[in-house]
Amino acid sequence: MTTVRCSKPKCGRCRSANSAGLARPLRRWKTTSFPEIARNALVPLATLLIAIVVGLWWTGDTGVEAANREALQVGKPAVEKTVWTLLGYASSNWILFLSSFVASIVAVAVTSRSLTMLESMDAWVRGAKTMFLAILILVLAWGVARICDADHLNTAGFIVELCQGQVSVAWMPTLVFLLAAATSFATESSWTTLGLLMPLSISLTHYLLTDQNDADPNHPLMLGTIGAILAGSVFYSHCSSISDSTVLSSAMTGCDHLDHVATQLPYAGSVALVSLLFGYLPVGFRYSPIVLLPLGLIVLFMFVQFLGRSCDILVKQLSADHEPVVPVISEDQIPLGAEPAGDVPSGRPS
């Protein structure tokens, strides 16, 4: 145990003690050793991973058993228990929620030797508050995706019918990439964009490939369309000034927020342009990714070599643009009977 002075300038406990005449200027803190820090970090993480694995296996096994009972009643073959079928029949959302909650409770219990219960619960509440906005966005995105499914608005069916004979499947990766980038900026969320465009774009691409008698799930155009949705959604996170990842990055590094956004734009914009011109556009016309990926890397390397600037050169330019200004003292600011310092110019004529 080490005894240090209370670090809170407005500690209510100290003010109450002082007003009662029982001054307690010292507060006891327990020194946390490295093994305790490792235990506080690793035990909740291990609990989370173990709970997820056990929960997915348990719910998946229960789901496969229920599916086999239904299949037996209608005379269908039983479902084989494999890793993929267990994951497919598992209640992943429910298990992830329960596992994270249990791990957070374990974290509070484990830190009881380093923190008081009040401090542990305060940290738990503050951590939960940081996740509130992300959870809210996810819930709204899931709600929009549910409304747009085939049982409600059937947005995918509407777009498929609207684009029948109007859009070529070769343009799907390019159009989806641009649409995902625009949608992510409009909705201010990458997750919402994924929830909106994944079912729509995959359904439309599958329909257009079916017209060509080439509806393969591993078709290059299908894979390119899915990749375009992911890339266009993530593009927003690097360019928007209101993206959570951009805000947190600038806050954690102590960088000015708008300066961080301005320095991100050239990198994200150049990569997006190269991906569009040397990736999604040619892959729609059956060019092999084996050729396009190295070509895109070469173009990005040329971007850096010919358009990039060295940090040392930028520092020298900024230093030259911001030379120190020497203050000029007027005669009114010079005390009576005093002369200004030798290095400070005066408004008094020599």
C-alpha positions as CSV (number, residue, x, y, z in Angstrom):
1,M,0.0,0.0,0.0
2,T,1.2,3.5,-0.8
3,T,-0.2,6.7,0.6
4,V,-0.6,9.6,-1.7
5,R,-2.4,12.9,-1.6
6,C,-5.9,12.8,-3.2
7,S,-5.6,13.7,-6.9
8,K,-9.2,15.1,-7.3
9,P,-9.3,18.9,-6.9
10,K,-12.9,18.9,-6.0
11,C,-13.2,15.7,-4.0
12,G,-16.6,15.7,-2.3
13,R,-15.3,13.3,0.4
14,C,-12.5,15.7,1.4
15,R,-14.8,18.7,1.4
16,S,-17.2,16.9,3.7
17,A,-14.4,15.9,6.0
18,N,-13.0,19.4,6.1
19,S,-16.3,21.0,6.9
20,A,-16.8,18.5,9.7
21,G,-13.4,19.3,11.1
22,L,-12.0,15.9,10.3
23,A,-9.5,16.8,7.6
24,R,-8.3,13.8,5.6
25,P,-5.8,15.1,3.2
26,L,-4.4,11.7,2.4
27,R,-6.0,8.9,0.4
28,R,-4.8,5.4,0.1
29,W,-4.2,3.8,-3.3
30,K,-3.0,0.2,-3.8
31,T,0.0,-0.2,-6.1
32,T,-1.0,-2.5,-9.0
33,S,1.7,-4.9,-10.1
34,F,2.2,-6.3,-13.6
35,P,0.7,-9.8,-12.8
36,E,-2.5,-8.1,-11.5
37,I,-2.7,-5.9,-14.6
38,A,-2.3,-9.0,-16.8
39,R,-4.9,-10.9,-14.8
40,N,-7.3,-8.0,-15.1
41,A,-6.9,-8.0,-18.9
42,L,-6.6,-11.7,-19.7
43,V,-9.3,-13.3,-17.4
44,P,-12.3,-11.4,-18.9
45,L,-10.9,-11.9,-22.4
46,A,-10.6,-15.7,-21.8
47,T,-14.0,-15.7,-20.3
48,L,-15.5,-14.0,-23.4
49,L,-13.8,-16.5,-25.9
50,I,-14.7,-19.6,-23.9
51,A,-18.3,-18.4,-23.5
52,I,-18.7,-17.7,-27.2
53,V,-17.3,-21.1,-28.2
54,V,-19.4,-23.0,-25.7
55,G,-22.5,-21.0,-26.5
56,L,-22.2,-21.4,-30.2
57,W,-21.6,-25.2,-29.9
58,W,-24.5,-25.6,-27.5
59,T,-27.1,-23.6,-29.4
60,G,-25.9,-25.0,-32.7
61,D,-26.2,-28.6,-31.5
62,T,-29.7,-27.8,-30.2
63,G,-30.7,-26.2,-33.5
64,V,-29.4,-29.2,-35.5
65,E,-31.3,-31.6,-33.3
66,A,-34.5,-29.7,-33.8
67,A,-33.9,-29.5,-37.5
68,N,-33.3,-33.3,-37.7
69,R,-36.5,-34.0,-35.8
70,E,-38.5,-31.9,-38.3
71,A,-36.7,-33.6,-41.2
72,L,-37.5,-37.0,-39.8
73,Q,-41.2,-36.2,-39.6
74,V,-41.4,-35.1,-43.3
75,G,-39.0,-37.9,-44.5
76,K,-36.0,-35.7,-45.4
77,P,-32.4,-36.7,-44.7
78,A,-30.9,-35.6,-41.4
79,V,-28.4,-32.7,-41.2
80,E,-24.9,-33.8,-40.5
81,K,-23.2,-32.2,-37.5
82,T,-20.2,-30.3,-38.8
83,V,-18.5,-27.1,-37.7
84,W,-20.3,-25.2,-40.4
85,T,-23.7,-26.6,-39.7
86,L,-23.3,-25.9,-36.0
87,L,-22.4,-22.3,-36.7
88,G,-25.3,-22.0,-39.2
89,Y,-27.9,-23.2,-36.7
90,A,-26.4,-21.4,-33.7
91,S,-28.0,-18.3,-32.2
92,S,-24.9,-16.1,-32.7
93,N,-26.4,-12.7,-31.8
94,W,-27.9,-14.0,-28.5
95,I,-24.6,-15.8,-27.6
96,L,-22.5,-12.8,-28.4
97,F,-24.7,-10.6,-26.2
98,L,-24.7,-13.0,-23.3
99,S,-20.9,-13.7,-23.5
100,S,-20.0,-10.0,-23.6
101,F,-22.2,-9.4,-20.6
102,V,-20.8,-12.2,-18.6
103,A,-17.2,-11.2,-19.5
104,S,-17.9,-7.6,-18.3
105,I,-19.3,-8.9,-15.0
106,V,-16.1,-11.1,-14.6
107,A,-14.0,-8.0,-15.3
108,V,-15.7,-6.1,-12.5
109,A,-15.1,-9.1,-10.1
110,V,-11.5,-9.6,-11.1
111,T,-10.6,-5.9,-10.6
112,S,-11.9,-6.0,-7.0
113,R,-8.4,-6.3,-5.7
114,S,-7.2,-3.2,-7.6
115,L,-10.3,-1.0,-7.4
116,T,-13.2,-0.6,-5.1
117,M,-16.6,-1.8,-6.1
118,L,-17.7,1.7,-6.7
119,E,-14.8,2.5,-9.0
120,S,-15.3,-0.8,-10.9
121,M,-18.9,-0.2,-11.5
122,D,-18.2,3.4,-12.5
123,A,-15.7,2.1,-15.1
124,W,-18.2,-0.5,-16.3
125,V,-20.9,2.2,-16.8
126,R,-18.5,4.5,-18.6
127,G,-17.5,1.7,-20.9
128,A,-21.1,0.8,-21.6
129,K,-21.8,4.4,-22.5
130,T,-19.1,4.4,-25.1
131,M,-20.8,1.5,-26.9
132,F,-24.3,3.0,-26.7
133,L,-24.1,4.9,-30.1
134,A,-22.6,1.9,-31.9
135,I,-25.3,-0.4,-30.5
136,L,-28.0,2.1,-31.5
137,I,-26.7,2.3,-35.0
138,L,-26.6,-1.5,-35.3
139,V,-30.1,-1.9,-34.0
140,L,-31.5,0.7,-36.5
141,A,-29.5,-0.9,-39.3
142,W,-31.0,-4.3,-38.5
143,G,-34.4,-2.7,-38.3
144,V,-34.0,-1.2,-41.8
145,A,-32.7,-4.5,-43.2
146,R,-35.8,-6.3,-41.7
147,I,-38.2,-3.8,-43.2
148,C,-36.6,-4.2,-46.6
149,D,-36.6,-8.0,-46.7
150,A,-38.8,-10.2,-48.9
151,D,-41.5,-10.5,-46.2
152,H,-42.1,-6.7,-46.0
153,L,-41.2,-4.1,-48.6
154,N,-39.3,-6.6,-50.8
155,T,-36.8,-3.9,-51.8
156,A,-34.5,-6.3,-53.5
157,G,-37.4,-7.6,-55.7
158,F,-38.4,-4.1,-56.6
159,I,-34.9,-3.1,-57.6
160,V,-34.4,-6.3,-59.6
161,E,-37.7,-5.6,-61.5
162,L,-36.7,-2.0,-62.0
163,C,-33.3,-2.8,-63.4
164,Q,-34.5,-5.6,-65.6
165,G,-32.9,-5.1,-69.0
166,Q,-31.5,-1.7,-67.9
167,V,-28.2,-2.6,-66.1
168,S,-25.5,-5.0,-67.3
169,V,-24.0,-7.3,-64.8
170,A,-20.6,-6.2,-65.9
171,W,-21.1,-2.8,-64.3
172,M,-22.4,-4.2,-61.0
173,P,-19.0,-4.0,-59.0
174,T,-18.4,-0.4,-60.2
175,L,-22.0,0.8,-59.5
176,V,-22.2,-0.9,-56.1
177,F,-18.8,0.6,-55.0
178,L,-20.0,4.1,-55.9
179,L,-23.4,3.5,-54.3
180,A,-21.9,2.1,-51.1
181,A,-19.6,5.1,-50.8
182,A,-22.4,7.6,-51.3
183,T,-24.8,5.6,-49.0
184,S,-22.2,5.5,-46.2
185,F,-21.8,9.3,-46.4
186,A,-25.6,9.8,-46.4
187,T,-26.4,7.4,-43.5
188,E,-23.1,8.2,-41.6
189,S,-22.7,4.5,-40.8
190,S,-20.8,1.7,-42.5
191,W,-22.9,-0.9,-40.7
192,T,-26.1,0.6,-42.0
193,T,-24.7,0.6,-45.5
194,L,-23.8,-3.1,-45.2
195,G,-27.3,-3.9,-43.9
196,L,-28.9,-2.0,-46.8
197,L,-26.8,-3.0,-49.8
198,M,-25.8,-6.6,-49.0
199,P,-29.2,-8.2,-49.6
200,L,-30.1,-5.8,-52.5
201,S,-26.8,-6.1,-54.4
202,I,-26.4,-9.8,-54.0
203,S,-30.0,-10.5,-55.1
204,L,-29.6,-8.2,-58.1
205,T,-26.3,-9.7,-59.2
206,H,-27.6,-13.2,-58.8
207,Y,-30.7,-12.3,-60.9
208,L,-28.5,-10.8,-63.7
209,L,-26.2,-13.8,-63.7
210,T,-29.2,-16.2,-63.8
211,D,-30.2,-14.4,-67.1
212,Q,-26.8,-15.4,-68.5
213,N,-27.2,-19.0,-67.2
214,D,-24.1,-18.4,-65.0
215,A,-25.5,-18.1,-61.5
216,D,-22.4,-19.5,-59.6
217,P,-22.1,-18.3,-55.9
218,N,-18.3,-18.1,-56.5
219,H,-18.6,-16.2,-59.7
220,P,-15.9,-13.4,-60.0
221,L,-18.7,-10.8,-60.5
222,M,-20.5,-11.9,-57.4
223,L,-17.3,-11.8,-55.3
224,G,-16.4,-8.5,-56.8
225,T,-19.8,-7.0,-56.0
226,I,-19.5,-8.2,-52.3
227,G,-16.0,-6.8,-52.1
228,A,-17.3,-3.5,-53.6
229,I,-19.9,-3.2,-50.9
230,L,-17.3,-3.7,-48.1
231,A,-14.8,-1.3,-49.6
232,G,-17.3,1.4,-50.3
233,S,-18.7,1.2,-46.8
234,V,-15.3,1.4,-45.2
235,F,-14.3,4.3,-47.4
236,Y,-16.6,6.5,-45.4
237,S,-14.9,5.7,-42.2
238,H,-11.6,7.2,-43.5
239,C,-13.1,10.3,-45.1
240,S,-16.0,11.6,-43.0
241,S,-15.4,14.1,-40.3
242,I,-18.2,12.6,-38.2
243,S,-17.2,9.0,-38.5
244,D,-16.6,7.4,-35.1
245,S,-13.3,5.9,-36.1
246,T,-12.0,9.3,-37.3
247,V,-13.2,11.1,-34.2
248,L,-11.7,8.5,-31.9
249,S,-8.4,8.4,-33.8
250,S,-7.9,12.1,-33.6
251,A,-8.9,12.2,-30.0
252,M,-6.6,9.4,-28.9
253,T,-3.6,10.8,-30.7
254,G,-4.2,14.4,-29.6
255,C,-4.3,15.6,-33.3
256,D,-6.6,18.4,-34.5
257,H,-9.7,16.7,-35.8
258,L,-10.0,18.6,-39.1
259,D,-6.3,18.3,-39.7
260,H,-6.6,14.5,-39.3
261,V,-9.5,14.4,-41.8
262,A,-7.6,16.5,-44.3
263,T,-4.5,14.2,-44.1
264,Q,-6.7,11.1,-44.4
265,L,-8.5,12.3,-47.6
266,P,-5.5,12.0,-50.1
267,Y,-4.7,8.5,-48.9
268,A,-8.3,7.2,-48.9
269,G,-9.2,9.0,-52.2
270,S,-6.2,7.8,-54.1
271,V,-6.8,4.2,-53.0
272,A,-10.4,4.4,-53.9
273,L,-9.6,5.8,-57.3
274,V,-7.1,3.1,-58.0
275,S,-9.4,0.4,-56.8
276,L,-12.2,1.7,-59.1
277,L,-10.0,2.1,-62.2
278,F,-7.8,-0.9,-61.8
279,G,-10.1,-3.2,-59.8
280,Y,-13.9,-3.1,-59.9
281,L,-14.2,-1.6,-63.4
282,P,-12.0,-4.1,-65.3
283,V,-13.1,-7.1,-63.2
284,G,-16.6,-6.6,-64.6
285,F,-15.2,-7.3,-68.0
286,R,-13.7,-10.5,-67.0
287,Y,-10.1,-9.4,-66.4
288,S,-8.3,-11.7,-63.9
289,P,-7.7,-10.4,-60.3
290,I,-4.3,-12.1,-60.5
291,V,-3.3,-9.4,-63.0
292,L,-5.3,-6.6,-61.5
293,L,-4.1,-6.8,-57.9
294,P,-0.3,-6.5,-58.7
295,L,-1.1,-3.7,-61.2
296,G,-3.0,-1.8,-58.6
297,L,-0.1,-2.1,-56.1
298,I,2.3,-0.8,-58.7
299,V,0.0,2.2,-59.5
300,L,-0.2,3.0,-55.7
301,F,3.5,2.8,-55.4
302,M,3.9,5.2,-58.3
303,F,1.4,7.5,-56.6
304,V,3.6,7.6,-53.5
305,Q,6.8,8.0,-55.4
306,F,5.7,10.9,-57.7
307,L,2.9,12.6,-55.8
308,G,4.0,12.0,-52.2
309,R,6.1,14.4,-50.2
310,S,8.6,13.7,-47.5
311,C,7.7,14.6,-43.9
312,D,11.1,16.2,-43.4
313,I,10.5,18.6,-46.4
314,L,7.0,19.5,-45.0
315,V,8.5,20.2,-41.6
316,K,11.1,22.6,-43.1
317,Q,8.4,24.3,-45.2
318,L,6.2,24.8,-42.1
319,S,9.1,26.1,-40.1
320,A,10.0,28.6,-42.8
321,D,6.4,29.8,-43.1
322,H,6.1,30.3,-39.3
323,E,9.2,32.3,-38.4
324,P,9.2,33.7,-34.8
325,V,7.8,37.2,-34.6
326,V,9.8,39.7,-32.6
327,P,7.5,41.9,-30.5
328,V,7.8,45.7,-31.0
329,I,7.5,47.7,-27.8
330,S,6.1,51.2,-28.0
331,E,7.4,54.2,-25.9
332,D,4.2,54.0,-23.8
333,Q,5.1,50.5,-22.7
334,I,8.6,51.4,-21.5
335,P,8.8,52.4,-17.8
336,L,10.1,55.8,-16.9
337,G,13.9,55.8,-16.6
338,A,14.2,52.3,-18.1
339,E,15.7,51.3,-21.4
340,P,14.4,48.3,-23.5
341,A,16.5,45.1,-23.7
342,G,19.1,44.9,-26.4
343,D,17.3,42.3,-28.5
344,V,13.9,43.8,-28.3
345,P,13.3,46.6,-30.8
346,S,11.7,49.7,-29.6
347,G,9.4,52.2,-31.2
348,R,11.7,55.0,-29.9
349,P,13.9,56.5,-32.6
350,S,17.6,55.8,-32.1
